[in-house]
Amino acid sequence: MLRDRYQPMNIFDLFPDSPFTMDPVLAELDHTLDDDIVFQKVKADLAKRSPHTLTDGRPSAPVEVILRLLVVKHLYNWSYEATEFWVNDSLSLRQFCRIYLETVPDDTAMIRWANLIQPDTLHTLLDHVTLLARTLKVTRGRKLRMDGTVVETNIHHPTDSSLLTDGVRVLTRTLKKAQALLQDSTALARTVFRDRRQSARRQAKAIEDALRQRGEQADKLRQGAYRRLLAITQATVRQVQQAATALKEQGTQAATKLADRLDHMRSLVEQVITQTTKRVLQGESVSADEKLVSLFEPHTAIIRKGKIHKPTEFGRMVWLSEVEGGIVSRYDILDGNPGDSEQFKPSLDHHIAVFTKPPHLVTADRGVFSFANEEYAHAQGVKYVAIPKPGAISDERKAHEKQGWFRRGYAWRSGSEGRISLLKRRFGLDRCRYHGDAGMERWVGWGIIAHNLRVMARAAST
């Protein structure tokens, strides 16, 4: 049952002679999070855990405590374990999270709560926080700049051999669980549950050794090791097919669930086998959108943005919209690596929907430029569009881009790079620690909401 609240009190009143007070930013943030719309949105998601969560069961932490704990976690970019420790240790954070003198919820409980928050809820919360920023006069929405960045998924650098070895390891580990459910199937014991992990690691090591050498002989050694590793992986896949069939025949709920897990992972490993065969043995190229680079985060895309220090990144492309005052008003997690110019209209439409009027100025880098985008912005009522045209430009276009308003607008655009850097360094958008598509949405959404709340609190406290 989601109780309304703990017994309210002011911890600092218990120590009248103490100099302890709440941090001014936290104090302003405390008032902002009292907003009932934010509270009700989160409560609606948490209530979906069970049909009778709001009425039955043992008492749980109040929704406002859960919300504030999640905000604190992303505000300071802590792990769940660190959040539990520091909230438990700090009088200010206890008061801010409305925990008072109660026991701080366990980190595993926080993880379960966090996974209940839906991506759509976070987008709605961000829109509401943006409107709160407008009410507090932190922003008026007169300027809009947009830019994209890559949020990496939490994976190791992918290679064909490491993906095959991961496949053998994960399938074998799951087969061990299947063995416990199929103990009576003695006919399967010798063939289906054979552990091939050591053999796979041995061939992966042979591939690494061959890569350190040069010449035709080294290529033959590498090819041979890859053929043996592929054979080991294919044999493991056949074992999984037999085990999954036996589990489905057993018919119990646990057996069916485990069979589905085996089938899901088997399909991913088969994709790795196919792309490795094409790339390594047949010498064919595989396009980036067809490659699987992680068995654990299969939604990971291969993104090349032309960076010298990091030419290839593995993660998801995130498109950000920012208004003056340092408020990030929108984020969109894109599939693959689409063109930047395609993101202009959705960003402008969202701004108009939230602020009920077009911005005075829109700016972005030259990758967003198109004449269609410029015409669309002016048709929506935007007065100034400061997006330089790439490539060769006419004398008329040169004169247009040398105007004072254009140069000032484009100069303001450069601040988006600093904003992205802050989001990555301070709010965790360098690498997503959650799993799956929904996890990426939650990680990015909470990071941006925490950033906006901090900007609003600092503006109100000064």
C-alpha positions in Angstrom: 0.0 0.0 0.0 1.4 3.4 -0.9 0.9 5.4 2.2 0.3 9.2 1.9 3.3 10.3 3.9 5.6 9.7 6.9 4.9 11.6 10.1 5.8 15.2 9.0 8.3 17.0 11.1 11.3 19.4 10.9 14.5 17.5 11.8 16.4 20.8 12.4 13.9 21.7 15.3 15.3 18.8 17.2 18.7 20.6 17.3 17.9 24.2 18.1 21.5 25.1 18.9 22.9 23.4 15.8 24.1 25.5 12.8 22.7 22.9 10.4 20.3 24.2 7.7 19.2 22.8 4.4 21.2 23.8 1.3 19.5 26.8 -0.4 19.2 24.9 -3.7 17.6 21.9 -2.0 15.3 24.2 -0.1 14.0 25.8 -3.3 13.9 22.3 -4.9 11.8 21.2 -2.0 9.1 23.8 -2.8 9.2 22.9 -6.5 8.6 19.2 -5.9 5.5 20.0 -3.8 3.6 20.5 -7.1 0.7 18.1 -7.1 0.8 17.4 -10.8 4.3 15.9 -10.5 3.2 13.9 -7.5 0.1 12.5 -9.2 1.9 11.4 -12.4 4.5 9.4 -10.5 1.8 8.0 -8.2 -0.2 6.7 -11.2 2.8 4.7 -12.5 3.7 3.3 -9.1 0.1 2.2 -8.6 0.4 -0.1 -11.6 2.7 -2.5 -9.8 -0.4 -4.4 -8.5 -4.1 -3.9 -9.1 -4.7 -3.3 -5.4 -1.4 -1.5 -4.6 -3.3 1.6 -3.4 -5.5 -0.2 -0.9 -4.0 -3.6 0.1 -0.7 -5.0 1.3 1.7 -3.9 3.9 2.6 -0.2 4.1 5.3 1.1 1.7 7.2 4.3 1.4 5.0 7.3 0.4 5.1 8.4 -3.3 6.7 11.8 -2.4 9.6 9.9 -0.7 10.1 7.7 -3.8 10.0 10.8 -6.1 12.5 12.7 -4.0 14.8 9.8 -3.7 14.9 9.3 -7.5 15.5 13.1 -8.0 18.4 13.0 -5.4 19.9 10.0 -7.1 20.1 11.7 -10.5 20.7 15.2 -9.1 24.1 14.0 -7.7 24.6 11.1 -10.2 24.9 8.5 -7.5 24.3 4.8 -7.6 21.3 3.4 -5.7 23.6 2.1 -3.0 25.3 5.5 -2.6 21.9 7.2 -2.6 20.8 5.0 0.3 24.0 5.6 2.2 24.1 9.4 1.8 20.4 10.0 2.5 20.8 7.9 5.6 23.8 9.9 6.6 22.6 13.4 5.9 20.0 15.4 8.0 19.4 17.8 5.0 18.7 14.9 2.6 16.5 13.2 5.2 14.5 16.4 5.5 14.4 17.0 1.8 13.3 13.4 1.0 10.6 13.6 3.7 12.0 10.5 5.4 12.7 12.4 8.7 13.7 9.8 11.4 12.3 6.8 9.5 14.4 4.0 7.9 15.8 4.9 4.5 14.4 2.5 1.8 16.7 -0.1 0.6 18.5 0.4 -2.7 16.9 -2.7 -4.2 13.5 -1.2 -3.4 14.5 2.0 -5.2 15.4 0.0 -8.2 12.0 -1.6 -8.3 10.3 1.7 -8.0 12.4 3.3 -10.7 11.6 0.6 -13.2 7.9 1.3 -12.7 8.2 4.9 -14.0 7.1 4.9 -17.6 8.9 6.9 -20.4 5.7 8.8 -21.3 5.4 9.9 -17.7 8.9 11.4 -17.8 8.1 13.3 -21.0 5.0 14.7 -19.4 6.9 15.6 -16.2 9.6 17.4 -18.3 6.9 19.5 -20.0 5.4 20.4 -16.7 8.8 21.3 -15.2 9.4 23.5 -18.3 6.1 25.3 -17.6 7.1 25.7 -13.9 10.3 27.3 -15.1 8.3 29.7 -17.2 6.1 30.6 -14.2 9.1 31.2 -12.1 10.5 33.5 -14.9 13.6 31.3 -15.4 12.7 31.3 -19.1 10.2 32.8 -21.4 10.8 30.5 -24.4 11.8 33.2 -26.7 14.9 31.4 -27.9 15.3 27.8 -29.0 18.5 25.9 -29.8 18.8 22.3 -30.7 21.6 19.8 -30.9 22.2 16.0 -30.7 24.6 13.9 -28.7 25.3 10.2 -28.1 24.5 8.5 -24.8 26.5 5.3 -24.7 25.0 2.1 -23.5 26.8 0.2 -20.8 28.6 -2.4 -22.9 32.2 -3.4 -23.6 33.8 -2.6 -27.0 32.2 -5.2 -29.3 34.2 -7.6 -31.4 33.0 -10.7 -33.3 35.0 -13.0 -31.1 33.8 -11.4 -27.8 30.2 -11.5 -29.0 30.4 -15.2 -29.8 32.1 -15.9 -26.5 29.4 -13.9 -24.7 26.8 -16.0 -26.5 28.3 -19.3 -25.4 28.7 -18.0 -21.8 25.1 -16.7 -21.5 23.5 -19.7 -23.2 25.4 -22.2 -21.1 24.6 -20.3 -17.9 20.9 -20.4 -18.8 21.2 -24.1 -19.7 22.4 -24.8 -16.1 19.1 -23.4 -14.9 17.2 -25.6 -17.4 19.1 -28.6 -16.1 17.6 -28.1 -12.7 14.1 -28.3 -14.1 14.9 -31.2 -16.4 16.6 -33.5 -13.9 14.4 -36.4 -14.8 15.3 -36.1 -18.5 18.4 -38.3 -18.3 18.5 -38.8 -22.1 19.3 -35.1 -22.4 22.0 -34.9 -19.8 25.0 -36.0 -21.8 24.4 -34.0 -25.0 22.3 -30.9 -24.0 24.1 -29.7 -20.9 27.7 -29.9 -22.0 29.6 -26.8 -20.9 31.6 -25.3 -23.9 32.7 -22.1 -22.2 36.3 -23.1 -21.7 36.6 -24.1 -25.3 35.1 -20.8 -26.5 37.5 -18.8 -24.3 40.4 -20.8 -25.7 39.5 -20.0 -29.3 38.9 -16.3 -28.4 42.4 -16.2 -26.9 43.8 -17.8 -30.1 42.1 -15.1 -32.2 43.7 -12.4 -30.0 47.1 -13.9 -30.4 46.7 -14.1 -34.1 45.7 -10.4 -34.3 49.0 -9.5 -32.7 50.9 -11.1 -35.6 51.2 -10.2 -39.2 51.3 -12.0 -42.5 49.5 -14.7 -44.3 50.1 -17.3 -41.7 48.5 -15.1 -39.0 45.4 -14.7 -41.2 45.1 -18.4 -41.6 45.5 -18.9 -37.8 42.8 -16.3 -37.2 40.4 -17.8 -39.7 40.9 -21.3 -38.3 40.2 -20.0 -34.7 37.1 -18.2 -35.9 35.8 -21.4 -37.6 36.3 -23.4 -34.5 34.7 -20.7 -32.3 31.7 -20.5 -34.7 31.4 -24.3 -34.5 31.4 -24.2 -30.7 28.7 -21.5 -30.7 26.6 -23.4 -33.2 26.8 -26.5 -31.1 25.7 -24.6 -28.1 22.8 -23.2 -30.0 21.7 -26.7 -31.0 21.9 -27.7 -27.3 19.6 -24.7 -26.5 17.1 -25.8 -29.1 16.8 -29.2 -27.6 16.5 -27.9 -24.0 13.9 -25.3 -25.0 11.8 -28.0 -26.7 12.0 -30.2 -23.5 11.1 -27.3 -21.3 8.0 -26.5 -23.4 6.9 -30.1 -23.3 7.1 -30.0 -19.5 4.5 -27.3 -19.6 5.0 -25.7 -16.2 5.0 -21.9 -15.8 8.7 -21.8 -14.8 9.7 -24.1 -17.6 7.8 -22.1 -20.2 9.4 -18.8 -18.9 12.9 -20.3 -19.1 12.2 -21.6 -22.6 11.2 -18.2 -23.8 14.5 -16.7 -22.3 16.5 -19.4 -24.1 14.7 -18.7 -27.4 15.2 -15.0 -27.1 18.9 -15.2 -26.4 19.3 -18.0 -29.1 17.9 -15.7 -31.8 20.4 -13.0 -30.8 23.3 -15.4 -30.9 22.2 -16.7 -34.3 22.3 -13.1 -35.6 25.9 -12.8 -34.3 26.8 -16.1 -36.0 25.4 -14.8 -39.3 27.2 -11.5 -39.2 30.5 -13.0 -38.1 30.3 -15.6 -41.0 29.7 -12.8 -43.5 32.4 -10.5 -42.1 35.2 -12.8 -41.2 34.8 -15.9 -43.4 33.1 -14.5 -46.5 34.7 -11.1 -46.4 31.4 -9.3 -46.9 30.5 -6.0 -45.3 27.5 -5.7 -42.9 25.7 -2.4 -42.7 25.7 -0.6 -39.3 21.9 -0.9 -38.9 22.1 -4.7 -39.4 24.9 -5.3 -36.9 24.2 -6.5 -33.4 26.9 -5.1 -31.0 25.6 -6.4 -27.7 23.6 -9.4 -26.5 22.6 -7.5 -23.3 21.7 -4.2 -24.9 20.5 -5.2 -28.4 19.0 -1.7 -29.1 22.6 -0.2 -29.2 23.3 1.6 -32.4 26.7 2.2 -34.1 27.1 5.9 -34.5 29.8 7.8 -36.3 29.8 11.6 -35.8 33.3 12.3 -37.2 34.9 12.9 -33.8 38.7 12.6 -33.9 39.0 11.3 -30.3 36.1 8.9 -30.6 35.2 8.1 -34.3 32.7 5.4 -33.4 30.3 5.4 -30.5 28.0 2.6 -29.3 24.7 3.8 -27.8 21.7 5.9 -28.8 21.4 9.3 -30.5 19.6 11.8 -28.3 18.2 15.0 -29.7 17.9 17.9 -27.3 16.0 21.2 -27.4 17.0 24.0 -25.0 15.5 27.4 -24.3 17.1 30.5 -22.8 17.7 30.2 -19.0 19.4 26.8 -19.4 16.2 24.8 -19.5 16.3 21.6 -21.7 12.7 21.5 -22.9 12.7 18.3 -24.9 14.6 15.2 -25.6 14.0 12.5 -28.1 15.9 9.1 -28.3 16.3 8.3 -32.0 16.6 5.0 -33.8 19.9 4.6 -35.5 21.7 7.7 -36.7 19.2 9.7 -38.8 19.9 13.1 -40.3 19.9 16.1 -38.1 17.7 18.1 -40.4 14.8 15.6 -39.8 14.7 16.7 -36.1 14.0 20.4 -36.7 10.2 20.2 -37.3 9.4 18.0 -34.3 11.5 20.2 -32.0 9.8 23.4 -33.2 6.3 21.8 -33.0 6.9 20.7 -29.5 8.1 24.1 -28.4 5.0 25.7 -29.8 2.8 23.1 -28.1 4.4 23.7 -24.7 4.8 27.5 -24.8 1.7 28.1 -27.0 3.7 30.4 -29.2 6.7 30.2 -31.5 10.1 31.2 -30.3 11.6 34.6 -31.4 14.8 32.9 -32.5 15.7 29.3 -33.6 19.3 28.3 -34.1 21.2 25.0 -34.7 24.4 23.9 -36.4 24.7 23.6 -40.2 23.7 19.9 -40.2 20.1 21.0 -39.4 19.9 23.4 -42.3 17.5 23.0 -45.2 15.4 25.6 -47.1 12.3 23.6 -46.2 13.2 24.0 -42.5 13.7 27.7 -42.8 10.4 28.1 -44.7 8.6 26.0 -42.1 10.0 28.1 -39.2 8.9 31.3 -40.8 5.5 29.9 -41.6 5.1 29.0 -37.9 5.8 32.6 -36.9 9.5 32.4 -36.1 11.2 35.8 -36.8 14.8 34.8 -36.8 16.3 31.5 -38.1 20.1 31.4 -37.5 21.2 28.1 -39.1 24.1 28.4 -41.5 24.0 26.7 -44.9 26.6 24.0 -45.4 28.8 23.9 -48.5 29.2 26.6 -51.1 26.9 29.6 -50.7 26.0 32.5 -52.9 26.9 36.1 -52.2 23.4 36.8 -51.2 23.5 34.0 -48.6 26.9 35.3 -47.3 25.4 38.7 -46.8 22.4 37.1 -45.0 24.6 35.2 -42.6 26.8 38.2 -41.9 23.9 40.2 -40.4 24.3 41.0 -36.7 21.2 39.2 -35.5 22.4 36.0 -37.4 25.8 36.1 -35.9 24.5 36.7 -32.4 22.0 34.0 -32.7 24.5 31.5 -34.0 26.9 32.5 -31.3 24.2 31.6 -28.7 23.9 28.2 -30.3 27.5 27.3 -29.3 26.3 27.2 -25.7 24.4 23.9 -26.4 27.8 22.2 -26.5 28.5 23.4 -23.0 25.1 22.3 -21.9 25.6 18.8 -23.3 29.0 18.6 -21.6 27.4 19.5 -18.3 24.6 16.9 -18.7 27.3 14.2 -19.4 29.6 15.2 -16.6 27.2 16.1 -13.9 24.0 14.3 -14.7 25.2 11.0 -16.1 24.3 11.4 -19.8 27.7 10.1 -20.8 26.7 6.5 -20.3 23.3 4.9 -19.5 23.3 2.6 -16.5 19.8 1.3 -17.1 18.8 -1.6 -19.4 16.8 -1.7 -22.6 14.9 1.0 -24.5 12.7 1.9 -21.6 15.8 2.1 -19.4 17.5 4.5 -21.8 14.3 6.7 -21.7 14.3 6.7 -17.9 18.0 7.4 -17.6 18.0 10.4 -20.0 14.6 11.7 -18.8 15.5 11.7 -15.1 18.9 13.2 -15.8 17.4 16.1 -17.7 14.6 16.6 -15.2 17.1 16.7 -12.4 19.2 19.2 -14.3 16.2 21.5 -15.0 15.1 21.4 -11.3 18.6 22.3 -10.2 18.7 25.2 -12.7 15.4 26.5 -11.4 16.4 26.1 -7.8 19.6 27.9 -8.2 17.9 30.8 -10.1 15.3 31.1 -7.3 17.9 31.0 -4.5 20.1 33.8 -5.9 
